[in-house]
Amino acid sequence: MNQILEKKYSYLSGFFETAIREKRLFHSIILTGSNDIIKYAISMEIARLLNCMQDGSSNCDCQNCKWIRENKHPAVMTISKIDNKNDSGKTVISEEQINSVLDTLINSSGYHRVFIFCDAQIKELTKEEYENYDEFKQTGYNLPQTGDENKLWYPSGLNLNCFSTVAANAMLKSIEEPASNITFIFLASNKDDILQTIVSRSQVFYVPDSKITIYNTDFINNYFADYPDFRPENALDFANKLYFYQTENNLDPKYILDCIQYYITQIIKSNSNNRILLSLAYKDINKIEDCKRRIISYIKEQTVYETLAFYFAKRV
């Protein structure tokens, strides 16, 4: 696995390495989270591991690894409103574009074909985007387009406007009945930004931001001591504890939810071979992401915490 990605996203790296080695990688993957360019790098790394002609090591110099790092491999395609597009419109991923992609699947290939779906534009980057781009460059991957000295190609998450229901529906049959050497990867801020029929046929992974933040989890440790079990009688106490800790310390509610996510990711790291626990943990992480959206929608923090607490109490 790429050393930069392995260091910063060890539990994801370990999962994908193992799944690819054991030939049990899901054929349709959704990567969620806020750092779109790192999700793109992880997608490229998945494509490299699937096509490496040697052992998949981070310094492998085989032809496939070279091509993929250069973003020139014929079997690894970025699909966006401005990439791999024959029709003139540059505002959406079109049905015609999807059908053109699907037509290529008719022909057999000795490569493992990977299609990375995202929104994208060539733009002047913000300070935060430049910081993320600098992190991306450290992985050794190139962008699909170069832009110019003032603007760069930069990905963003899919949504129902740029990846319409019509275009998404055109893919369903290929996702339901995939060939053995094809993987679809969708990048989105949240899984709800993608048509539900695609989500239900995909494996969803949350990619946390890699910026260093110190998370204090002491205030929740007791509630998750037997994770993934959660005692239903603790639900209201758990919700009240979250709200009290937030208000007592004048914290952003998103930080409270980030702490819970961090706690669960640490469990994932130390239980990478426990498939049942991993599956449940990723669902929990996605549920917490849903709670963050509720906070942004101005739903009361106490209500959001209670919703999360009762979810934990009922899910096992």
SELUM-58317 format. One record per residue (C-alpha): residue in three letters; y, z, x. Coordinates in steps of 0.02 Angstrom, whole numbers, plus 32768, in hexadecimal, padded with zeros to 4 digits. Layout:
<sites>
ALAYZX;...
</sites>
This chain:
<sites>
MET800080008000;ASN80B37FE08037;GLN80E5807A809E;ILE8191808E804E;LEU814B80887F9E;GLU80B780F57FCB;LYS812A817B8012;LYS81A181807F7E;TYR812681597EF1;SER8083819D7F34;TYR802E81BE7E8D;LEU8054810E7E4D;SER801F80C37EF3;GLY7F7C81217EF1;PHE7F5780F17E3E;PHE7F7580377E57;GLU7F1880317EFD;THR7E8080837EB0;ALA7E86801A7E11;ILE7E917F787E74;ARG7E097FAB7EEF;GLU7D947FDA7E60;LYS7DC67F3F7DFB;ARG7DFF7FA37D65;LEU7EB87F7A7D65;PHE7EF77F5A7CB5;HIS7F247EA37C93;SER7FCD7ED07C46;ILE803F7F537C93;ILE80E87F977C5D;LEU81547FF07CDF;THR81DD805C7C93;GLY826C80BF7CDF;SER831F80A67D16;ASN830C805B7DC5;ASP82E77FA67D99;ILE82E67F5F7E4A;ILE82667FDE7E85;LYS81F97FB57DEE;TYR82077F007E28;ALA81D07F327ED8;ILE813A7F917E91;SER810D7EF67E2C;MET81127E8C7EC9;GLU80A67F0B7F24;ILE80257F067E98;ALA80247E477EA8;ARG800D7E557F64;LEU7F7B7ECE7F56;LEU7F277E5C7ED6;ASN7F367DC57F48;CYS7F247E0E7FF7;MET7E9B7DB48058;GLN7E767E4B80C6;ASP7E7D7F0780A3;GLY7F267F178049;SER7F737F7C80D6;SER80317F8880D8;ASN803E7F208178;CYS7FC27E998144;ASP7FFB7DF18186;CYS7F887D7E8123;GLN7FD37CE280D5;ASN7FD37D298025;CYS802D7DC8805A;LYS80AF7D6280B9;TRP80D17CF18025;ILE80E17D807FAB;ARG81587DE2801C;GLU81C17D438028;ASN81B67D2D7F6A;LYS816E7C7F7F83;HIS80BA7C957F4A;PRO80877C0E7ECB;ALA80227C8B7E63;VAL80A77D147E56;MET81347CE77DE0;THR81CD7D437DA2;ILE81F37D197CED;SER82A47D3E7CB2;LYS832F7CE57C56;ILE83647C977CFD;ASP82BE7C8A7D5C;ASN82347C097D45;LYS828D7BBD7CB3;ASN828D7B037C86;ASP82F97B077BE9;SER83B67B0E7BFC;GLY83D87BB47BA3;LYS83F47C477C18;THR84077CD47B9A;VAL83537CFB7B69;ILE829F7CE77B9E;SER82767C5A7B27;GLU81D87C2D7AC9;GLU81D97B867B25;GLN81DD7BE47BCA;ILE814A7C527B97;ASN80E57BBB7B5D;SER81077B687C05;VAL80C37C027C5E;LEU802A7C087BEE;ASP80077B4F7C0D;THR7FEF7B787CC6;LEU7F627BF07C99;ILE7EF57B5F7C60;ASN7EDD7B2B7D15;SER7E677B947D7E;SER7EA97BE77E1A;GLY7E5F7C3C7EB2;TYR7EF17CB67EB0;HIS7F0E7D4B7E40;ARG7FA37D137DDA;VAL80297D947DB6;PHE80BB7D7A7D3E;ILE814B7DF57D4A;PHE81B97DF87CAF;CYS82687E417CB8;ASP831C7E1F7C8A;ALA83877DE77D1E;GLN842F7DA47D51;ILE848C7D737DEF;LYS851A7DED7DFA;GLU858C7E5A7E62;LEU85317EFE7E77;THR85757FAA7E50;LYS857080307ED6;GLU84D1807B7E8B;GLU847F7FCF7E7F;TYR84A77FAE7F37;GLU845580537F64;ASN83BB80217F01;TYR83BE7F747F51;ASP83C27FC37FFF;GLU832880267FD0;PHE82D57F867F92;LYS82F87F2D8037;GLN829A7FB58095;THR81FA7F81803A;GLY81FF7ED78091;TYR82027E6F7FF2;ASN827B7DE37FCC;LEU82D17DC17F26;PRO82A37D237EC5;GLN83547CDE7ED9;THR83D27CF97F63;GLY84797CEB7F06;ASP850F7CE07F7C;GLU856E7D557FF1;ASN85C07DB27F61;LYS85377DAE7EDD;LEU847E7DD57EDB;TRP83EC7DB97E66;TYR83CD7E5F7E12;PRO834B7E8D7D8F;SER83617EF67CF3;GLY82EA7F307C6D;LEU82AD7EC37BE1;ASN82EE7EDF7B31;LEU82D17E917A88;ASN83697E217A9C;CYS833D7DCC7B40;PHE82817DD07B1D;SER827B7DA57A66;THR81F17DC679EA;VAL81CB7D0B79E1;ALA81B67CFD7A9E;ALA81537D9E7AAB;ASN80DF7D6D7A1E;ALA80B87CCB7A79;MET80657D357B00;LEU7FF67DA17A94;LYS7F5A7D367A99;SER7F5F7D2B7B57;ILE7F767DE87B63;GLU7EEA7E097AE5;GLU7E707D917B3A;PRO7EA67D8E7BF1;ALA7E517D2D7C7B;SER7E077D9A7D03;ASN7E877D687D87;ILE7F2A7D7A7D25;THR7F9E7E117D1A;PHE803D7E1F7CB3;ILE80C07E9E7CE8;PHE81547EC97C78;LEU81EC7F297CB7;ALA824E7F907C38;SER82B9802B7C32;ASN824A806A7BA7;LYS81AD802A7B53;ASP820980237AAC;ASP82717F947AF3;ILE81D57F257AEC;LEU817B7EE57A51;GLN81027F6B7A18;THR80707EF27A0E;ILE80817ED37AC9;VAL80947F8D7AEE;SER7FF47FB47A90;ARG7F957F397AFD;SER7FDF7F777BA1;GLN7FD6800C7C16;VAL808080617C27;PHE80BD80B67CC7;TYR815E81167CE1;VAL81B380F67D89;PRO822881877DB4;ASP82C9816E7E14;SER82A981917ECB;LYS835081E67EED;ILE833082957F2E;THR834F831A7EAC;ILE831583CE7EB4;TYR82B983FB7E16;ASN829F84B07DE7;THR820384C27D7D;ASP81F2857F7D80;PHE822E858E7CCC;ILE819E85237C8B;ASN810F854F7D01;ASN80BB85CA7C8C;TYR80B5854E7BFC;PHE805A84CA7C64;ALA7FE9853D7CC9;ASP7F5084F27C73;TYR7F90843F7C6A;PRO7F6683CF7C10;ASP7F3D845A7B94;PHE7FD384A47B3B;ARG7FC4853B7AC7;PRO800985117A19;GLU804485C37A00;ASN80BC85AA7A92;ALA811585137A46;LEU81AE856779FD;ASP81BE85DD7A90;PHE81B785477B05;ALA824084EB7AA5;ASN82AE85867AA2;LYS829285A17B5C;LEU82CB84F07B84;TYR836985037B1C;PHE839085B07B61;TYR837885797C15;GLN83E984E27BF9;THR847785417BA8;GLU846985DA7C19;ASN8479856E7CB4;ASN84EE84EB7C6B;LEU8475845D7C91;ASP846883AB7C53;PRO83D783A17BD6;LYS839983077C33;TYR838083757CCC;ILE831383EA7C64;LEU82A683587C2F;ASP82A583147CE1;CYS826083BA7D1D;ILE81CE83AD7CA4;GLN81AC82FB7CDC;TYR81B383317D92;TYR813683BD7D70;ILE80BD83417D20;THR80D082C27DAD;GLN809F83497E2A;ILE800283677DC3;ILE7FDF82AC7DC6;LYS7FEE82A87E84;SER7F6B83307E99;ASN7EF382E97E16;SER7EF8822F7E3C;ASN7E3D82197E1B;ASN7E3E82707D71;ARG7E4E81DA7CFD;ILE7E5382407C5C;LEU7EDD82B17C9D;LEU7F3F821C7CE3;SER7F3981C17C3D;LEU7F7A825A7BE0;ALA7FFD827F7C65;TYR804881D07C59;LYS805281E27B9C;ASP80AC82877BB3;ILE812882397C2D;ASN814D81AE7BB0;LYS8165822E7B26;ILE81E582877B92;GLU823E81E17BAD;ASP824781D07AEF;CYS8297827D7AE8;LYS831B82467B65;ARG834881B57AF3;ARG8359822F7A63;ILE83D182967ACA;ILE843981FB7AEF;SER843A81D67A34;TYR8491827E7A19;ILE83FF82D579C8;LYS8410839179E1;GLU83BC83D07A7F;GLN8363845C7A22;THR831883DD79AA;VAL82DE836F7A3A;TYR828E84027A93;GLU8233843679F5;THR81F3838579DC;LEU81B183837A8E;ALA816384307A7D;PHE8105840279DE;TYR80CB83607A30;PHE807D83C47ABE;ALA8030843C7A42;LYS7FDA83B279DD;ARG7FAC832D7A5C;VAL7F0A83767AA5;
</sites>
